Amino acid sequence: MVKSGLVPRQLSKGVPMLKISSKKLKQVVIRIEDDEIKWAGKGSNIAVNSIRELRLGQPPTEAYNGKRWITVVYVRSGQWKVLHMIALTDDVYDLWVNTLQTLVSQTSDRLVAQVTPTDPDLLWIRQLWPAGAKTIDLESALGLCGQMGLTVPARLLHDHVASLDIDAFRSLVKAAQTRPEVLSLHASLTSSGKLDRNAVDRFLADIQHVKGDELFDKYAHGEEWTVESLAEFLPSADNNPRLEDDMTFPLQHYFISSSHNTYLVGEQWRGESTVEGYIRVLLGGCRCVEIDCHDGDNEPVAHHRVTLTSSVPVRDICQAISKYAFVISPYPVIISAEVHCSFEQQGKLAMILREEFGDNLITSPIDDREGLPSPEELKYRILFKTKARKLDSTPTSATFSSSSLSPSPREATFSPSITATSVATASSSTVTASSVATVAAIPASDSTTESDSGLARLKRRLSHTSTPDRPAFSPSLAELLVYTAGIKYQGFSKLVTYEPRHQFSVSDKTGGRILREAKNDWIKHNYTHISRVYPKALRITSSNYDPIPFWSAGCQLVAINWQTVDHGAILNHAMFSDTPGYVLKPISLRQKIHEIQQVYHVRIQIISAQRLPAQDLYVEATLGNDTRKTSKMDGMSLNTTWNETLSFEFISTPSILHLTFLLLEIKNKSLIARWTKPLSKTPRGYHYLSLYDNLFSKYIFATLFVRIDMSTTPVETNRSHRGDHHTHNSIPNHLTHQLYSLSL
């Protein structure tokens, strides 16, 4: 519960605001009451501590004046949602902004955009403070300190009276805190003398693996590093400097952060289509977004084909992309489009792309090279990709071969097993023939608004897709396929020639078959071309596949449903976090080389966790397919301590293999926090690792303190890119199976 007085009387009573949804704009009275934003209607409350982002003065499209625009991004039942509202006056806008920022900062332990975090101690104290109490006595205060893992020295008690209010208790907690892990580390480093310049240089080079030419002077207290010096250095950016990839290689040499069904914020079968999906992924660093384009009343709209999903105008999507494409990263954005439009609306689509993106849209080659340009050369540019069907006879400057650009419809499977009623409510069922027949009997509506029932929308779409003749492909769209021409996958026979700009897309089901039958050919193909993998059509709940096998084949565009937080999405987030959306592939996936297999020895010391919002915890570490666990620690503490070492050995490519830490509650094994990174990006030495919750919202203050060391033993391996067999020497028996499994 937040402090009384934080909510102005005007907002607690409610003020008129314009509330905007995909359906309509409506004036409603919105208020703040009991730590919730409330208004009249269904689903009309937002818990303040569920807010994950505030966007101020940033409408997603140009349809609205952004001067008094407020977007509240929040989480409900595991799904991301938004509230868009416009204040009627400047004074009311300022009142909402100031109040929301204050409330969120005092109630949320997650990182929230546009909000300055409050004191971390205050969040902890509020969890433990007796409900309704204005003051507590000294005995109760000592008991609360004990619950937080704090020992209060007697000297501190003399500074406090018999009872303490929350501010006085907060001062007591701050005075009693120590950093035991830092004290212990400093003691171990100074066992043979003080931490002078030479000792610090050895520590930075041998343990932390960072260059320390100027770091000693930056953190020194006098002529040495004290406990305070270490406490300042360990959580700083100097302890984990970002290593920037070279962005001057051709596009195909990078893994590219990619989104599937970007327009959805729910399930593939029946989720809502919205521009919010594009804003979220672009602000998350995504560089390849997807649009499914269909005929609208006047201009194309986006929705998922033959499903209950709603529609959103393609122009609105393009305006959102134009606004947010380069906020996080300057490197090119690829629009991967499925075009199901008539010839006329294809022309309108091309017009919209040119109008909304202007000179940022690639409409002609940047030079006369045969291969693909680099991300550096394509900074701030938009590339349009779609699969071109046969062109009509209209003259065009595009140099396509109609035979080499044959269409390939996406996978769709139907089985006669489900009723129409279950279609409307299914969350994990297959679209069925019987449901299609039932839907055909529903009266059609001329409207295409989101107020339509999902089944009525589905009926209209089925009637459109029943037409056997597909429209010709518009030359105005063909002109835009400069470096990104979609093409059907035709295998890797020497009889098949792919131009450098040709990109095929396959489902994860088809991709899995290619991995089994021709992985080495796919790796070789990806030396010079871009290929894309997307979730198969049967993933109607927008679940994700494991992206690692496809990255291990060098696939650049491994598209993930960002709206679903599952294992695949988490691995994708880990791969591209702290990057500009482009990650340089390992050299073995960029060119044919003689590979030296390495046995990696990883030693992880799980030292302690700080400020976790739960008690009774243990840590589970996973590297590849191997998992290790710490012992279980009871009780709630500001500094839960394990001091346990976990060891791994493996044979793989560190840039593909991921290391994961899960912090779990003992009683029900529920996930409290996680951390995941590719091993190649995992820092060495002592580090405070920032933790995320089960929806991958970042905790502001919670960290896991670890030491990570890695060494390698080279193992000579003769590997042919033309077969699946390997000969190996000196590989430990317990690791040999890993080598075979990685080649599949």
C-alpha positions in Angstrom: 0.0 0.0 0.0 1.4 3.4 -1.0 1.7 6.3 1.5 -1.5 8.3 1.8 -1.1 11.7 0.3 0.7 10.5 -2.8 -2.5 10.6 -4.9 -4.0 14.1 -5.3 -7.6 14.5 -4.3 -8.6 15.3 -7.9 -7.2 12.0 -9.2 -8.7 9.9 -6.3 -12.1 11.3 -7.2 -11.5 10.9 -11.0 -11.1 13.2 -13.9 -12.5 13.0 -17.5 -9.9 11.6 -19.9 -10.0 10.4 -23.6 -9.5 6.7 -23.6 -8.3 5.3 -26.9 -8.7 1.6 -28.0 -8.5 -0.1 -31.4 -12.3 0.1 -31.5 -13.0 3.7 -30.6 -12.1 6.9 -28.8 -14.3 7.6 -25.7 -14.4 10.1 -22.9 -14.4 8.3 -19.5 -13.7 9.2 -15.9 -10.4 7.6 -14.7 -9.3 7.6 -11.1 -6.6 6.2 -8.9 -7.9 4.2 -5.9 -6.4 1.5 -3.7 -3.1 1.4 -5.7 -5.1 0.9 -9.0 -6.0 2.9 -12.0 -9.8 2.5 -12.4 -12.6 3.4 -14.8 -16.1 2.0 -15.5 -16.3 -1.0 -17.7 -14.9 -4.6 -18.2 -11.3 -5.2 -17.2 -11.2 -1.6 -16.0 -8.5 -1.7 -13.4 -4.7 -1.6 -13.5 -2.6 -2.4 -10.5 0.2 0.2 -10.1 2.8 -2.5 -9.4 1.9 -4.3 -12.7 3.0 -1.2 -14.7 6.1 -2.0 -16.8 6.5 1.2 -18.9 5.1 4.7 -19.2 5.2 6.4 -22.6 4.6 10.1 -22.4 3.6 12.3 -25.4 4.3 9.4 -27.8 1.1 8.4 -29.7 1.8 5.2 -31.8 0.4 6.8 -35.0 0.0 10.2 -36.5 -3.8 10.1 -36.1 -3.6 11.7 -32.7 -2.0 14.9 -31.2 0.7 13.6 -28.9 1.0 16.6 -26.6 -1.1 15.1 -23.7 -0.8 11.5 -24.7 -0.1 8.9 -21.9 0.5 5.2 -22.6 0.6 2.8 -19.7 2.1 -0.6 -20.5 1.2 -3.2 -17.9 1.0 -7.0 -17.3 -2.2 -9.0 -16.6 -2.4 -12.8 -16.4 1.0 -13.1 -18.0 0.1 -11.0 -21.0 1.3 -7.5 -22.0 -1.4 -4.9 -22.3 -1.7 -1.1 -22.8 -3.9 1.7 -21.7 -3.9 4.8 -24.1 -5.4 8.0 -22.7 -5.2 11.7 -23.5 -5.6 14.4 -20.9 -8.0 17.3 -21.7 -5.8 20.0 -20.3 -2.1 20.5 -19.7 -2.6 20.7 -15.9 -4.4 17.4 -15.8 -1.6 15.8 -18.0 1.1 17.1 -15.6 -0.9 15.8 -12.6 -1.2 12.3 -14.1 2.4 12.1 -15.1 3.8 13.3 -11.8 1.5 11.0 -9.8 2.1 7.9 -11.9 5.9 8.4 -11.8 5.8 8.8 -8.0 3.5 5.8 -7.4 5.4 3.4 -9.6 8.7 4.4 -8.2 7.4 3.7 -4.7 5.7 0.4 -5.4 7.6 -1.4 -8.2 10.8 -3.3 -7.9 11.0 -3.7 -11.7 12.7 -1.3 -14.1 10.0 1.0 -15.6 10.7 3.4 -18.4 10.2 7.1 -17.6 10.4 6.3 -13.8 13.3 7.1 -11.5 13.7 4.2 -9.1 13.2 4.9 -5.4 15.4 3.7 -2.5 15.6 -0.1 -2.7 15.4 -0.3 1.1 11.9 1.3 1.0 10.5 -1.5 -1.2 11.7 -4.1 1.2 10.5 -2.3 4.3 7.0 -1.9 2.8 6.8 -5.7 2.3 7.5 -6.3 6.0 5.9 -3.2 7.7 2.8 -4.2 9.7 -0.3 -3.2 7.8 -1.8 0.1 9.1 0.9 0.7 11.6 2.3 4.3 11.9 5.0 3.3 14.3 6.6 0.2 15.7 8.5 -0.3 19.0 12.2 -1.1 19.1 11.7 -4.8 19.7 9.6 -5.1 16.6 12.1 -3.1 14.7 14.9 -5.5 15.6 12.6 -8.4 14.6 12.1 -6.9 11.2 15.8 -6.4 10.8 16.3 -10.0 11.6 13.9 -11.0 8.9 15.9 -8.9 6.5 19.1 -10.7 7.5 20.5 -7.6 9.3 22.3 -7.6 12.7 21.9 -4.2 14.4 25.0 -3.2 16.5 24.1 -1.9 20.0 25.7 1.5 19.2 23.0 2.2 16.6 20.1 1.6 19.0 21.1 4.6 21.1 20.3 6.8 18.2 16.6 5.8 18.2 13.7 6.4 20.6 11.4 3.7 21.9 9.2 3.8 18.8 10.1 4.3 15.1 8.0 5.5 12.2 8.8 4.1 8.7 11.3 6.8 7.9 13.2 6.3 11.2 13.3 2.5 10.6 14.5 3.1 7.1 17.5 5.1 8.5 18.2 2.3 11.0 18.2 -0.3 8.1 20.6 1.8 6.1 23.0 2.2 9.0 23.0 -1.5 9.8 23.7 -2.7 6.3 27.1 -4.2 5.3 28.2 -6.0 2.1 29.5 -9.3 3.5 30.4 -10.6 0.0 32.6 -7.6 -0.7 34.2 -7.7 2.8 35.0 -11.4 2.2 36.4 -10.8 -1.3 38.5 -7.8 -0.1 39.9 -9.9 2.7 40.9 -12.7 0.3 42.6 -10.3 -2.1 44.6 -8.6 0.7 45.7 -11.7 2.5 49.3 -11.2 1.3 49.2 -7.4 1.5 47.2 -4.3 0.5 45.5 -3.9 -2.8 48.0 -1.6 -4.4 48.4 -0.8 -8.1 50.2 -4.0 -8.9 47.8 -6.2 -7.0 44.8 -4.6 -8.6 46.3 -5.0 -12.1 46.7 -8.7 -11.4 43.2 -9.0 -10.1 41.7 -7.2 -13.2 43.8 -9.2 -15.7 43.8 -12.7 -14.2 40.4 -12.9 -12.6 38.1 -10.2 -14.1 39.6 -10.3 -17.7 39.2 -6.6 -18.1 41.8 -4.0 -19.1 42.7 -1.8 -16.1 45.0 0.9 -17.4 43.1 3.7 -15.7 40.8 1.8 -13.3 43.1 1.8 -10.4 43.2 5.6 -10.1 39.4 5.9 -10.8 38.5 3.8 -7.7 41.6 4.1 -5.5 41.3 5.6 -2.0 44.8 6.9 -1.4 47.3 4.4 -2.7 45.1 1.3 -2.5 41.7 -0.2 -3.3 39.7 -0.4 -0.1 36.4 -2.3 0.6 34.6 0.8 -0.7 36.7 0.7 -3.9 35.6 -2.8 -4.6 32.0 -2.0 -3.7 32.0 0.8 -6.2 33.8 -1.2 -9.0 32.0 -4.5 -9.0 28.6 -3.3 -10.0 29.9 -0.7 -12.4 30.0 -0.7 -16.2 33.9 -0.8 -16.0 33.6 -4.3 -14.6 31.6 -5.5 -17.6 32.6 -3.3 -20.7 30.4 -3.8 -23.7 32.2 -5.4 -26.6 30.9 -4.0 -29.9 30.7 -6.3 -32.9 32.2 -5.2 -36.2 29.3 -4.0 -38.3 31.1 -3.9 -41.6 30.6 -7.5 -42.7 27.8 -8.4 -45.2 24.3 -8.8 -43.7 24.4 -12.6 -44.0 27.2 -12.8 -41.5 25.0 -11.7 -38.6 22.3 -13.2 -36.4 19.4 -10.7 -36.7 16.9 -10.2 -33.9 13.5 -11.2 -35.5 9.9 -11.2 -34.6 7.0 -13.4 -35.8 3.4 -12.2 -36.0 4.6 -8.9 -34.7 1.1 -7.4 -35.0 -0.3 -9.7 -32.3 -0.3 -9.2 -28.5 -2.0 -12.5 -27.8 -2.4 -15.9 -29.4 -1.8 -16.6 -33.1 -5.3 -18.1 -33.3 -7.3 -15.3 -31.7 -5.1 -12.5 -30.3 -5.6 -8.8 -30.9 -3.8 -7.1 -33.8 -2.2 -3.8 -32.8 0.7 -1.5 -33.5 1.7 -1.9 -29.9 3.5 -5.2 -30.9 5.7 -3.2 -33.3 6.5 -0.6 -30.7 7.5 -3.2 -28.0 9.7 -5.3 -30.2 11.5 -2.3 -31.8 12.1 -0.7 -28.4 13.4 -4.2 -27.5 16.0 -4.1 -30.3 14.2 -6.2 -32.8 15.5 -5.6 -36.4 13.1 -7.8 -38.4 9.3 -7.5 -38.0 6.5 -9.3 -39.8 3.3 -8.0 -41.4 0.5 -10.2 -42.9 -1.1 -7.9 -45.5 -4.7 -8.3 -46.7 -7.2 -6.2 -48.5 -9.0 -3.6 -46.4 -11.8 -1.3 -47.3 -9.6 1.4 -48.8 -6.0 0.4 -47.9 -4.3 -2.9 -46.8 -4.8 -4.2 -43.2 -2.8 -6.7 -41.2 -4.1 -9.7 -39.5 -3.4 -13.4 -39.3 -4.9 -15.4 -42.1 -7.9 -17.7 -41.5 -8.0 -16.9 -37.7 -10.1 -14.9 -35.3 -7.5 -12.2 -34.9 -8.6 -8.5 -35.4 -7.2 -6.2 -38.0 -5.0 -3.1 -37.9 -4.3 -0.7 -40.9 -0.9 -1.3 -42.5 -0.4 2.5 -42.7 -0.7 2.7 -38.9 1.9 -0.1 -38.6 4.3 1.8 -40.9 3.9 5.0 -39.0 4.8 3.2 -35.7 7.8 1.5 -37.4 9.0 4.8 -38.8 8.7 6.4 -35.4 10.4 3.7 -33.3 12.7 1.9 -35.8 15.9 3.6 -34.8 15.3 4.7 -31.2 17.3 1.8 -29.8 19.6 0.8 -32.8 20.7 2.6 -35.9 21.0 -0.6 -37.9 18.6 -1.6 -40.7 15.1 -2.9 -40.1 13.7 -5.6 -42.3 9.9 -5.8 -42.9 9.1 -9.4 -43.7 5.7 -9.3 -45.3 3.2 -11.9 -46.5 1.2 -10.1 -49.2 -2.3 -11.6 -49.7 -3.6 -8.4 -51.4 -5.3 -7.8 -54.7 -3.2 -6.3 -57.5 -4.8 -2.9 -56.8 -4.1 -2.9 -53.0 -0.5 -4.2 -53.6 0.0 -0.9 -55.4 -1.4 0.9 -52.4 0.9 -1.0 -50.1 3.9 0.1 -52.2 2.6 3.7 -52.0 2.2 3.5 -48.2 5.7 2.2 -47.8 7.2 5.0 -49.9 5.1 7.7 -48.2 5.7 6.6 -44.6 9.4 5.7 -44.9 10.5 8.2 -47.5 14.2 8.2 -48.2 14.8 5.6 -45.5 13.2 2.9 -47.7 15.6 1.0 -49.9 14.3 1.3 -53.4 17.6 0.8 -55.4 21.0 -0.7 -54.8 23.4 1.5 -52.9 26.2 0.4 -55.3 27.0 -2.1 -58.0 28.3 -5.0 -55.9 26.9 -8.4 -56.4 26.7 -9.4 -52.7 24.8 -7.9 -49.8 25.9 -4.7 -48.1 26.7 -4.4 -44.4 24.6 -3.2 -41.4 27.0 -0.2 -41.2 26.2 0.7 -44.8 22.5 0.3 -44.3 22.2 2.4 -41.1 18.7 4.0 -40.7 17.4 2.2 -43.7 14.2 0.1 -44.1 14.3 -3.1 -46.3 11.1 -4.7 -47.5 11.0 -8.4 -48.0 8.2 -10.6 -49.5 7.8 -13.6 -51.7 7.2 -12.4 -55.2 4.7 -14.4 -57.3 4.8 -14.3 -61.1 4.9 -10.8 -62.4 2.3 -9.7 -65.0 3.4 -8.2 -68.3 3.6 -4.7 -67.0 7.0 -3.2 -67.7 9.2 -2.9 -64.6 12.8 -2.2 -63.8 12.9 -5.1 -61.4 15.1 -8.0 -62.7 13.2 -11.0 -61.5 13.0 -14.4 -63.0 9.4 -15.6 -62.6 10.6 -19.1 -62.5 13.0 -18.5 -59.7 10.5 -16.6 -57.6 7.8 -19.2 -57.4 5.4 -18.8 -54.5 5.3 -21.0 -51.4 2.2 -20.7 -49.2 2.8 -21.0 -45.4 1.9 -24.2 -43.7 -1.7 -24.7 -42.6 -3.0 -28.0 -41.2 -6.7 -28.8 -40.7 -8.1 -31.9 -39.1 -11.9 -32.8 -38.7 -12.1 -33.1 -34.9 -13.4 -29.9 -33.3 -16.7 -28.1 -33.0 -17.4 -24.5 -33.8 -17.9 -23.7 -30.1 -14.5 -25.0 -29.2 -12.9 -22.9 -32.0 -14.1 -19.8 -30.3 -12.5 -20.7 -27.0 -9.6 -23.0 -27.8 -6.2 -22.0 -26.7 -4.2 -24.9 -28.0 -6.3 -26.7 -30.6 -5.9 -27.3 -34.3 -8.1 -25.3 -36.7 -10.5 -27.9 -38.1 -12.6 -28.7 -41.1 -15.8 -29.0 -39.1 -15.2 -25.6 -37.5 -14.7 -24.1 -41.0 -18.0 -25.6 -42.1 -19.8 -24.2 -39.1 -18.3 -20.7 -39.6 -19.5 -20.6 -43.2 -23.1 -20.6 -41.8 -22.6 -17.5 -39.8 -24.1 -14.3 -41.3 -21.5 -12.0 -42.8 -21.0 -8.5 -41.7 -19.9 -5.6 -44.0 -18.0 -4.1 -41.1 -14.3 -4.8 -40.6 -14.0 -3.2 -37.2 -12.8 -5.0 -34.1 -16.3 -4.9 -32.7 -17.1 -7.9 -35.0 -17.2 -11.3 -33.5 -14.1 -13.3 -34.1 -16.1 -16.0 -36.0 -17.6 -13.4 -38.3 -14.1 -12.2 -39.1 -13.1 -15.7 -39.8 -16.0 -16.3 -42.2 -15.1 -13.3 -44.3 -11.5 -14.4 -44.5 -12.4 -18.0 -45.5 -14.6 -16.6 -48.3 -11.7 -14.5 -49.6 -9.2 -17.4 -49.5 -11.5 -19.7 -51.4 -10.8 -17.9 -54.6 -8.6 -20.2 -56.7 -7.0 -17.5 -58.9 -4.2 -15.5 -57.2 -3.6 -11.9 -58.3 -0.5 -11.0 -60.3 2.4 -9.5 -58.4 2.6 -5.7 -58.6 5.7 -4.2 -60.2 5.6 -1.4 -57.7 6.2 -3.9 -54.9 8.8 -5.8 -57.0 10.9 -2.7 -57.2 11.3 -2.7 -53.5 12.9 -6.2 -53.3 16.4 -4.9 -53.8 18.3 -7.0 -51.2 15.5 -9.1 -49.8 13.6 -11.1 -52.4 11.6 -13.9 -50.9 11.9 -17.2 -52.7 10.7 -20.8 -52.2 13.1 -23.2 -50.6 14.3 -25.6 -53.4 17.0 -27.5 -51.6 20.7 -27.3 -52.0 21.3 -29.1 -55.3 24.0 -27.8 -57.6 21.2 -27.5 -60.2 19.6 -24.8 -58.0 21.0 -21.3 -58.1 20.1 -18.6 -55.5 21.0 -15.0 -56.1 22.6 -13.2 -53.2 19.3 -11.3 -52.5 17.2 -14.5 -52.5 15.9 -15.4 -49.1 13.8 -18.5 -48.3 11.7 -18.9 -45.3 10.8 -22.2 -43.7 8.8 -23.2 -40.6 10.6 -24.7 -37.7 9.0 -28.1 -38.7 10.5 -27.9 -42.2 13.7 -26.4 -40.7 14.0 -29.4 -38.4 13.9 -31.7 -41.3 16.6 -29.7 -43.1 18.8 -29.9 -40.0 18.5 -33.7 -39.9 19.1 -34.2 -43.6 21.3 -31.4 -44.8 22.6 -29.3 -41.9 26.1 -28.9 -43.4 24.7 -27.7 -46.7 22.5 -25.2 -44.9 25.6 -23.9 -43.0 27.4 -23.5 -46.3 24.3 -21.8 -47.9 24.2 -19.3 -45.1 27.8 -18.2 -45.7 26.5 -16.2 -48.7 22.7 -16.0 -48.2 20.1 -15.1 -45.6 17.5 -17.7 -44.5 14.6 -17.3 -42.2 12.8 -19.7 -39.8 9.4 -19.0 -38.3 7.1 -20.9 -35.9 5.0 -23.6 -37.7 1.3 -22.8 -38.2 0.1 -25.3 -35.6 1.6 -23.1 -32.8 -1.7 -21.4 -32.5 -1.0 -20.4 -28.9 2.0 -18.5 -30.2 4.5 -20.8 -28.5 8.1 -20.8 -29.5 10.6 -23.4 -30.7 14.2 -23.7 -29.5 16.2 -21.2 -31.7 19.6 -22.6 -30.9 19.7 -25.5 -33.4 18.9 -23.0 -36.2 21.5 -20.5 -35.0 24.0 -23.4 -35.0 23.2 -23.8 -38.8 24.0 -20.1 -39.3 20.4 -19.0 -39.9 20.2 -15.3 -39.6 16.4 -14.6 -39.2 15.2 -17.0 -36.5 11.8 -15.4 -35.9 10.3 -15.6 -32.4 6.8 -14.8 -31.0 7.8 -11.9 -28.7 4.3 -11.8 -27.2 4.9 -15.2 -25.5 7.5 -15.5 -22.7 8.7 -19.1 -22.9 12.0 -20.8 -23.2 12.5 -19.9 -26.9 11.8 -16.2 -26.3 14.1 -16.1 -23.3 17.0 -17.6 -25.3 16.3 -15.0 -28.0 16.3 -12.2 -25.5 19.6 -13.4 -24.0 21.2 -13.6 -27.5 20.4 -10.1 -28.4 20.3 -8.2 -25.1 22.8 -5.4 -24.9 23.3 -5.5 -28.7 22.0 -3.4 -31.6 20.0 -6.3 -32.8 22.8 -7.7 -35.0 25.2 -10.3 -33.5 28.3 -11.3 -35.6 28.2 -15.0 -36.2 31.2 -17.1 -35.2 33.8 -17.4 -38.0 33.0 -21.1 -38.5 29.4 -20.1 -39.5 30.7 -17.4 -41.9 33.3 -19.3 -43.9 34.7 -22.8 -44.2 37.6 -23.3 -41.8 39.4 -26.2 -40.2 37.7 -26.4 -36.8 39.6 -27.1 -33.6 37.1 -28.6 -31.2 37.5 -27.3 -27.6 36.6 -28.9 -24.3 35.4 -26.1 -22.1 35.8 -26.2 -18.3 33.4 -23.8 -16.6 33.6 -23.2 -12.8 30.8 -21.1 -11.3 30.8 -20.0 -7.7 27.3 -19.0 -6.5 28.1 -16.6 -3.7 24.9 -14.7 -2.8 21.7 -13.0 -4.0 20.7 -9.5 -3.1 17.2 -8.0 -2.5 15.1 -10.8 -3.9 11.3 -10.5 -3.3 11.0 -14.0 -1.8 12.3 -16.3 0.8 13.5 -19.9 1.0 15.5 -20.1 -2.3 17.9 -22.2 -4.2 19.8 -21.6 -7.5 19.6 -23.8 -10.5 22.3 -23.4 -13.1 22.0 -24.8 -16.7 24.6 -24.9 -19.4 23.4 -26.6 -22.6 21.6 -29.7 -21.5 23.4 -30.0 -18.1 21.9 -28.7 -14.8 23.4 -28.2 -11.4 21.7 -27.0 -8.2 22.8 -25.3 -5.0 21.6 -26.2 -1.5 18.4 -24.6 -0.3 18.5 -21.5 1.9 15.6 -20.7 4.3 14.5 -17.3 5.3 14.1 -13.9 3.7 17.3 -11.7 3.6 18.8 -8.8 1.9 21.8 -11.0 1.2 21.0 -14.7 0.9 24.4 -16.5 0.9 25.4 -19.9 -0.6 29.1 -19.8 -1.4 28.8 -23.0 -3.4 30.7 -24.0 -6.6 29.1 -25.7 -9.6 31.3 -27.1 -12.5 30.5 -28.0 -16.1 32.4 -29.5 -19.0 31.2 -29.4 -22.6 32.1 -29.3 -26.3 30.3 -26.7 -28.3 30.5 -23.1 -29.7 30.3 -20.6 -26.8 28.4 -18.1 -28.9 25.6 -20.6 -29.3 25.5 -22.3 -25.9 23.6 -20.4 -23.2 24.2 -20.3 -19.5 21.1 -19.8 -17.3 20.6 -19.2 -13.6 17.1 -19.7 -12.1 16.3 -18.6 -8.6 13.5 -20.8 -7.3 11.3 -21.0 -4.2 11.9 -24.2 -2.2 8.2 -24.9 -1.4 6.6 -24.9 -4.8 9.6 -24.5 -7.1 8.1 -21.3 -8.5 10.4 -19.0 -10.5 11.4 -15.8 -8.7 14.2 -14.6 -10.9 16.4 -15.6 -13.9 19.5 -14.6 -15.8 20.5 -16.0 -19.2 23.3 -15.2 -21.6 25.3 -16.9 -24.4 28.5 -18.2 -22.8 30.5 -16.1 -25.2 28.9 -13.0 -23.6 29.1 -14.2 -20.1 31.5 -12.0 -18.0 34.5 -13.7 -16.2 35.4 -13.1 -12.6 33.2 -11.6 -9.9 30.0 -9.9 -11.0 26.6 -8.8 -9.8 24.2 -10.2 -12.4 21.0 -8.3 -13.0 17.9 -10.5 -12.6 14.6 -10.7 -14.4 11.2 -12.0 -13.4 9.2 -14.7 -15.1 7.9 -12.2 -17.7 11.5 -10.9 -18.3 10.9 -7.6 -16.6 14.1 -6.5 -15.1 14.4 -6.1 -11.3 15.8 -2.7 -10.4 17.8 -3.9 -7.4 17.9 -7.7 -7.2 21.2 -9.3 -8.2 23.1 -12.6 -8.1 26.7 -12.3 -7.0 28.9 -14.9 -8.7 32.4 -15.8 -9.8 32.7 -17.4 -13.3 35.9 -18.9 -14.6 36.4 -20.8 -17.9 39.4 -22.6 -19.4 39.7 -24.7 -22.5 41.5 -27.8 -23.7 41.9 -28.0 -27.5 40.9 -31.3 -29.2 41.8 -31.8 -32.8 38.8 -32.8 -34.8 38.5 -33.6 -38.5 35.1 -32.4 -39.6 33.7 -32.4 -43.1 31.0 -30.0 -44.1 29.8 -32.5 -46.6 28.9 -35.3 -44.2 27.7 -36.0 -40.7 30.6 -38.2 -39.5 33.5 -37.0 -37.4 36.8 -38.5 -36.3 38.1 -37.3 -33.0 41.1 -37.9 -30.7 41.6 -37.2 -27.1 38.0 -36.4 -26.3 36.9 -37.5 -22.8 34.5 -40.4 -23.0 31.8 -38.6 -21.1 31.8 -35.7 -23.6 31.9 -37.7 -26.8 28.1 -37.9 -27.1 27.9 -34.1 -27.0 30.1 -33.9 -30.2 27.7 -36.2 -32.0 24.6 -34.5 -30.8 25.9 -31.1 -31.9 26.4 -32.3 -35.5 22.8 -33.3 -35.9 
